[in-house]
Amino acid sequence: MASTRLYRKGRLEASDFDLDQVSDHLQDPDAVVWVDFHSPSQEDLATIAQELGLHALAIEDALAKHERPKFDQYDGHSFLTAKAVRFDDGVLAPTEVSAFITDRALVTVRDEFDFADVLKRWDEPGDLSGVGVGFLLHGLLDSIVDGHLAAAQKLDDEIEDLEDVLFEERPDHKGMQRRALRLRKNLVMLRRVELPMADVVGALLRTDDTIVTDELRPYFQDVNDHVLRVTDWTESLREMTTTLRETQLTAQGNVMNMIMKKVTSWAAIIAVPTAITGFYGQNLPYPGFERAWGFWVSTAAIVALSGVLYATFKKRDWL
């Protein structure tokens, strides 16, 4: 159920060792341990909780579902909950990641979050690889927030695609409505995930000097800047989505007005021959009655008046 890693002076020394060995490894002042649990039960966390002295309330929050991202401090360790995001059939789905943070140990609890990108960041050589548990926590948060940025970029691209579809000659309005509704739901979900992250990273920067050392502070500040960028980006995308919907309704109204003008114009043109033929079809004598020239006069009147109406409506762009 658990994955384990041992880092010593920034280098990976061992992995997949038993949980009972965590305390032994932590006796080395240069050692940093990472323990990861995938969908654990309370019994699964009992051993590591006893090894590191984890608070019962923190254990309860780690096992609970749909927790709001937060950062809490307990005696001897800190607790952090964050939400990563992924796209599942076009729908943005959050996945929770919790972390217990001690001076030299990071214990993570997750459901569907993929640690491949985080491990890649940890294993890349760099100046901060020997800093300690703060480096591991930075890699985790940086990967999560970068996922938020990627999601915002994808939603931005989708809005641009909708804008292109909107101004097509014959746009699929029903398809656009479905895509716009899904887009708005995704933006609401991203905003719900991202807003508390500003409090989480801000609390780390303000309160925890043992984890966020002076050497790491600029890097956590960079993560905080990314969080604020995603928050502002999400707000602007929500406004763009609303504008897009209003533009779509306006375009549909314009098309409907154009159709009504065309129908009305053709009805007016058709009314002219109807009126003239109806007049000459009455049972009373009229100028040209039973005369050939009377037929030609009525025909000429129909053509002339209809032509005048057609030219007038065409000039006004009603046809």
C-alpha angles and dihedrals in degrees: 000000000000134000118205137192135181121209122189119188090342096309127110106246104168142356141192095027124152121276090238088068095058094089091048092053093047091059086077107083091211094054126100120188130204121195122183128193122195113207094331130183125227090262090054091057095045095088097049091041089057092043094053101025096243117187118252093231091054090050089051092051092048091055095043120096127232095018118171114245108265146149121226131177125216134177105288099001146033130232128214133183122192137167126229121194136219135174116249111187090332094312120113109238123189123219123196127233122185126189134194109205125199130165093275107007135071118193117187130193119195145158113200101351113127113224095192094101092044093051089049090055092048094049096048111102114247146142093266099049092098097047095095137230091347089066091053091049091048091052091051096048093041091054092049094049092045086056088055090051091050090050091050090050091051092050090048090053090049091054089052090051090052090051090054091049092048093063097045117120092250108016121193098242096182091051090047092052091052092048093045092051092049090047092052091049090051091050092050090051093048091049091049090053098042104045096067091046090071088060092047096052092038091054090051091052093047105041115022112069093158093063101028099049124183088263092054098038096089090052094051088045087056089053089050090052089053090051091053090047092054090047093053091042092053092051092051091047090053090053090048090051091052090048090048091053092048090049091051092052090047091050091049090050091050091051090049091050091050091051091049091050091051094047092047092047094051090046089054091050092048090049091065098063089038091056095045096046090044091052093049091044094065121112095243126093114260135176106297093017109170089356127120093227090057090062092049092048092053092045092050091049091052093050095043098046093043090049092051091050092047092050091047094050092044091052090053090048092244092128 
